[in-house]
Amino acid sequence: MTAQPAPAPLLIACALGIEQFALRRRGSGGAGWPVTVLRTGMGPLAAERSVSRVLDGPALRDAAVLATGFCAGLAPGMHPGDLVVAEETRDPRGSVPCVGTELLVKELLRTVPGRTVHTGPLTGSDHVVRGPERADLLATGAIAADMESAATLLSAVRAGARPVAAVRVVVDAPEHELVRIGTVRGGISAFRVLRSVLPAYLEWHRSLLLPRR
């Protein structure tokens, strides 16, 4: 009897220790396949280096990649704790289309009921986006910004064909700047949401498994 190939693993990439902690709080037990939560460090260069390094190794060479963590919302009416499912990620080097966006939205709405889920382009930045810069980025069509997702997904697809996606939790928005009172409240809200989303990520991966080459 011929043994079936093992399913491709899942690499979940985030920048900060607190994001990694949130994603590990409920563990990945029962997933049925390897799941790695990688802390890349802050910024596009750190993300690119970390993701490229782990995908170069045999254990994660065929991994599906999902970038996640916190982000800055760009559109008026966004609130801390809202979710952003990227249709594509962008940075000055180009754009990367995401896979399974509709599935992620469906699973997130089921997993975190009552939370608003936004879809659209997610733009990359090499710094924290504040003030009037939000409006400039919104004018490009992007709905949210972070420093690592675009670099993460670009590195992933350059390393080989695989499903990629990006899901971010809004930690600040035009009416809820990080520098204002209420930052702590918004941060707690975003952290609680990030703690809850892992089952949706696992379901996305289960539905889009790639056979090993």
Salt bridges, closest charged atoms under 4 A:
GLU48 OE1 - ARG93 NH1 3.10
ASP62 OD2 - ARG212 NH1 3.77
ASP62 OD1 - ARG213 NH2 2.89
ASP82 OD2 - HIS118 NE2 2.90
GLU88 OE2 - ARG90 NE 2.63
ASP91 OD2 - ARG93 NH2 3.10
GLU107 OE1 - ARG110 NH2 2.49
ASP126 OD1 - HIS127 ND1 2.65
GLU133 OE2 - HIS127 NE2 2.91
ASP146 OD2 - ARG168 NH2 3.24
GLU148 OE1 - ARG168 NH2 3.84
ASP172 OD2 - ARG134 NH2 2.53
GLU177 OE1 - ARG134 NH2 3.09
GLU203 OE2 - ARG206 NH2 2.69
